[in-house]
């Protein structure tokens, strides 16, 4: 799509929004239900596309993408009337007689840029939130997951007219062209480097932006943890989607005294969940492309590898890899891994480990395995991170009851459920003042009585 076509598309979406057609709640509900019905009709195509792009088996594709998208749309449908209703708030006595309320209002024409690692869920979930809020939307899926992007474009093309929801496909040139345009809000999911570029372009037009980024999410394990269960849940979270999950445990930071026991439990769980020949396991995903494949293998130190470290360049599979005796200076600790490589580091005292983490960029997620309530409270209160779990991994994002998002270097803003509706909504603060009574104390000329009344009300 060239710049002229793109400008005409945005103008058409602005005209539709200005007409008010997207505002009625009944319209939004119909569109959400239509999206869910169309996705259900194309469900098999979606699952096949996910397998083609990322090697996801049907179970993982449904559990982590299709099913979660259904759940988000269903949640919005159940609660949308309440979300979209004006909210009454208390009016100060000094403003008598009046009523005050907060009026939810959609931003207008929004841009959603989605990534390749969960190409369905991370496209349609924010889209559903934007539709629920009453916006028109341009969706830009990733070029790295072409099969899924094609199905998504087909689904949205069947659901909606382009002046309401449109898909723009392509690569960097299309991304750049979109970011040159003026939108009313931008929602981006992806890497920190690209997120910086999105924010720079958004600043040119003073456009509000939500950034869902990533980072090196730690998984802390103290000596009181249930080691076998911790290993099972760490392996699940780390190697899901071959480690290509923004909230995957990036590394393990464990008490030195339980390191050997935990490492052995992790190795046992890898074999139990994926078998001894993971490179030929149909239930284990592959790396998205050759560039990412080569980058990941370049992070592996053979001298510190206790399992895995090998890959198949033809199929782009990398075996689940565990590295021991890793230090903060190792290459694998200098960037977000985003792949099936799990470094294990140790600490001597938990308070010092918490202090050390405070000096590092704030991660998107943090996981803590412990049976000690005092330790749990200390870590959850002192560490800064987007969201996380106690005694589990990644499941905190699998609910519409809580917002999901980062903080600092790992992003800004959140979505899912009510937070998703709020993400694409501006709240107008409105005072509706009565006309039968007009208190004179705020008007000139001021008097001693007015001063006393003002001091009485405002203190």
FENVENKA-V600921 format. One record per backbone hydrogen bond with DSSP energy under -1.0 kcal/mol. NH is the residue of the N-H (numbers start at 1). CO is the residue of the C=O. E is the energy in kcal/mol with one decimal. If there is no record, write none. Layout:
nh=NH co=CO e=E
nh=NH co=CO e=E
This chain:
nh=6 co=2 e=-2.5
nh=7 co=3 e=-2.4
nh=8 co=4 e=-2.1
nh=9 co=5 e=-2.2
nh=10 co=6 e=-2.5
nh=11 co=7 e=-2.2
nh=12 co=8 e=-2.2
nh=13 co=9 e=-2.2
nh=14 co=10 e=-2.3
nh=15 co=11 e=-2.1
nh=16 co=12 e=-2.1
nh=17 co=13 e=-2.4
nh=18 co=14 e=-2.5
nh=19 co=15 e=-1.4
nh=20 co=17 e=-1.6
nh=23 co=20 e=-1.3
nh=28 co=24 e=-1.9
nh=29 co=25 e=-2.6
nh=30 co=26 e=-2.2
nh=31 co=27 e=-2.3
nh=32 co=28 e=-2.3
nh=33 co=29 e=-2.5
nh=34 co=30 e=-2.3
nh=35 co=31 e=-2.2
nh=36 co=32 e=-2.2
nh=37 co=33 e=-2.5
nh=38 co=34 e=-2.5
nh=39 co=35 e=-2.3
nh=40 co=36 e=-2.3
nh=41 co=37 e=-1.9
nh=42 co=38 e=-1.7
nh=43 co=40 e=-1.1
nh=46 co=42 e=-2.2
nh=47 co=43 e=-2.4
nh=48 co=44 e=-2.3
nh=49 co=45 e=-2.2
nh=50 co=46 e=-2.4
nh=51 co=47 e=-1.7
nh=52 co=48 e=-2.1
nh=53 co=49 e=-2.7
nh=54 co=50 e=-2.5
nh=55 co=51 e=-1.5
nh=56 co=50 e=-1.2
nh=61 co=57 e=-2.9
nh=62 co=58 e=-2.5
nh=63 co=59 e=-2.8
nh=64 co=60 e=-2.7
nh=65 co=61 e=-1.1
nh=66 co=61 e=-2.0
nh=67 co=62 e=-3.2
nh=69 co=65 e=-1.8
nh=70 co=66 e=-2.4
nh=71 co=67 e=-2.4
nh=72 co=68 e=-2.0
nh=73 co=69 e=-2.3
nh=74 co=70 e=-2.8
nh=75 co=71 e=-2.2
nh=76 co=72 e=-2.2
nh=77 co=73 e=-2.4
nh=78 co=74 e=-2.0
nh=79 co=75 e=-1.6
nh=80 co=76 e=-1.7
nh=83 co=79 e=-2.3
nh=84 co=80 e=-2.8
nh=87 co=102 e=-2.4
nh=89 co=100 e=-2.3
nh=95 co=92 e=-1.9
nh=96 co=93 e=-1.8
nh=99 co=432 e=-1.9
nh=101 co=430 e=-2.6
nh=102 co=87 e=-2.4
nh=103 co=428 e=-2.8
nh=105 co=426 e=-2.4
nh=107 co=424 e=-1.3
nh=110 co=136 e=-2.8
nh=111 co=185 e=-2.2
nh=112 co=138 e=-2.6
nh=113 co=187 e=-2.9
nh=114 co=140 e=-2.1
nh=122 co=118 e=-2.4
nh=123 co=120 e=-1.4
nh=124 co=120 e=-3.0
nh=125 co=121 e=-2.3
nh=127 co=123 e=-1.3
nh=128 co=124 e=-2.8
nh=129 co=125 e=-2.0
nh=130 co=126 e=-2.4
nh=131 co=127 e=-2.7
nh=132 co=128 e=-2.6
nh=133 co=129 e=-1.6
nh=134 co=131 e=-1.2
nh=135 co=130 e=-2.2
nh=136 co=108 e=-2.4
nh=137 co=164 e=-2.6
nh=138 co=110 e=-2.4
nh=139 co=166 e=-3.3
nh=140 co=112 e=-3.2
nh=149 co=145 e=-2.4
nh=150 co=146 e=-2.2
nh=151 co=147 e=-1.7
nh=152 co=148 e=-2.8
nh=153 co=149 e=-2.4
nh=154 co=150 e=-1.9
nh=155 co=151 e=-2.7
nh=156 co=152 e=-2.6
nh=157 co=153 e=-2.1
nh=158 co=154 e=-1.8
nh=159 co=155 e=-1.7
nh=160 co=156 e=-2.5
nh=164 co=161 e=-2.2
nh=165 co=161 e=-2.1
nh=166 co=137 e=-2.1
nh=168 co=139 e=-2.9
nh=175 co=171 e=-2.2
nh=176 co=172 e=-2.8
nh=177 co=173 e=-2.4
nh=178 co=174 e=-2.4
nh=179 co=175 e=-2.3
nh=180 co=176 e=-1.2
nh=181 co=178 e=-1.4
nh=184 co=109 e=-2.9
nh=186 co=208 e=-2.1
nh=187 co=111 e=-3.1
nh=188 co=210 e=-2.9
nh=189 co=113 e=-2.1
nh=190 co=212 e=-2.2
nh=195 co=191 e=-2.1
nh=196 co=192 e=-1.9
nh=197 co=193 e=-1.2
nh=198 co=194 e=-2.4
nh=199 co=195 e=-2.3
nh=200 co=196 e=-2.2
nh=201 co=197 e=-2.3
nh=202 co=198 e=-2.5
nh=203 co=199 e=-2.1
nh=207 co=202 e=-2.9
nh=210 co=186 e=-2.5
nh=211 co=412 e=-1.7
nh=212 co=188 e=-3.2
nh=213 co=410 e=-1.6
nh=217 co=215 e=-1.3
nh=219 co=251 e=-1.8
nh=220 co=367 e=-3.2
nh=221 co=253 e=-1.9
nh=222 co=369 e=-2.4
nh=225 co=222 e=-1.6
nh=227 co=225 e=-1.3
nh=230 co=226 e=-2.9
nh=231 co=227 e=-2.8
nh=232 co=228 e=-1.9
nh=233 co=229 e=-2.3
nh=234 co=230 e=-2.5
nh=235 co=231 e=-2.5
nh=236 co=232 e=-1.9
nh=237 co=233 e=-2.3
nh=238 co=234 e=-2.8
nh=239 co=235 e=-2.2
nh=242 co=239 e=-1.7
nh=243 co=240 e=-1.2
nh=244 co=241 e=-2.0
nh=245 co=243 e=-1.6
nh=248 co=245 e=-1.9
nh=250 co=217 e=-3.0
nh=251 co=217 e=-1.1
nh=252 co=343 e=-2.6
nh=253 co=219 e=-2.7
nh=254 co=345 e=-2.5
nh=255 co=221 e=-2.0
nh=256 co=347 e=-2.5
nh=258 co=255 e=-1.8
nh=262 co=258 e=-2.7
nh=263 co=259 e=-2.8
nh=264 co=260 e=-2.3
nh=265 co=261 e=-2.0
nh=266 co=262 e=-2.4
nh=267 co=263 e=-2.2
nh=268 co=264 e=-2.3
nh=269 co=265 e=-2.1
nh=270 co=266 e=-2.3
nh=271 co=267 e=-1.8
nh=272 co=268 e=-2.2
nh=273 co=269 e=-2.9
nh=274 co=270 e=-2.5
nh=275 co=271 e=-1.9
nh=280 co=277 e=-1.5
nh=281 co=278 e=-1.7
nh=284 co=281 e=-1.7
nh=286 co=54 e=-2.4
nh=287 co=316 e=-3.4
nh=293 co=289 e=-2.3
nh=294 co=290 e=-2.6
nh=295 co=291 e=-2.1
nh=296 co=292 e=-2.3
nh=297 co=293 e=-2.1
nh=298 co=294 e=-1.6
nh=299 co=296 e=-1.7
nh=304 co=301 e=-1.8
nh=306 co=322 e=-2.8
nh=307 co=322 e=-1.1
nh=312 co=317 e=-2.7
nh=316 co=312 e=-2.0
nh=319 co=310 e=-2.4
nh=321 co=340 e=-2.5
nh=322 co=307 e=-1.9
nh=323 co=342 e=-2.4
nh=324 co=304 e=-2.8
nh=326 co=344 e=-1.6
nh=330 co=327 e=-1.3
nh=333 co=330 e=-1.7
nh=334 co=331 e=-1.8
nh=341 co=339 e=-1.9
nh=342 co=321 e=-3.0
nh=344 co=323 e=-2.2
nh=345 co=252 e=-3.2
nh=347 co=254 e=-2.0
nh=353 co=349 e=-1.8
nh=354 co=350 e=-2.4
nh=355 co=351 e=-1.9
nh=356 co=352 e=-2.5
nh=357 co=353 e=-2.1
nh=358 co=354 e=-1.4
nh=360 co=357 e=-1.6
nh=366 co=387 e=-1.2
nh=367 co=218 e=-2.2
nh=368 co=389 e=-1.8
nh=369 co=220 e=-2.9
nh=376 co=372 e=-2.6
nh=377 co=373 e=-2.6
nh=378 co=374 e=-2.1
nh=379 co=375 e=-2.6
nh=380 co=376 e=-2.6
nh=381 co=377 e=-2.0
nh=382 co=378 e=-2.4
nh=383 co=379 e=-2.1
nh=386 co=363 e=-1.8
nh=387 co=364 e=-1.2
nh=389 co=366 e=-1.3
nh=391 co=368 e=-2.7
nh=395 co=393 e=-1.1
nh=397 co=394 e=-1.5
nh=398 co=395 e=-1.5
nh=404 co=415 e=-2.8
nh=410 co=407 e=-1.9
nh=411 co=408 e=-1.6
nh=412 co=211 e=-2.0
nh=415 co=404 e=-1.9
nh=419 co=416 e=-1.2
nh=421 co=417 e=-2.0
nh=422 co=418 e=-2.7
nh=423 co=419 e=-2.0
nh=424 co=420 e=-1.1
nh=425 co=422 e=-1.7
nh=426 co=105 e=-3.6
nh=428 co=103 e=-2.6
nh=430 co=101 e=-2.8
nh=432 co=99 e=-3.4
nh=434 co=97 e=-2.8
nh=443 co=440 e=-1.6
nh=451 co=447 e=-2.3
nh=452 co=448 e=-2.1
nh=453 co=449 e=-2.4
nh=454 co=450 e=-2.7
nh=455 co=451 e=-2.4
nh=456 co=452 e=-1.6
nh=457 co=453 e=-2.2
nh=458 co=454 e=-2.9
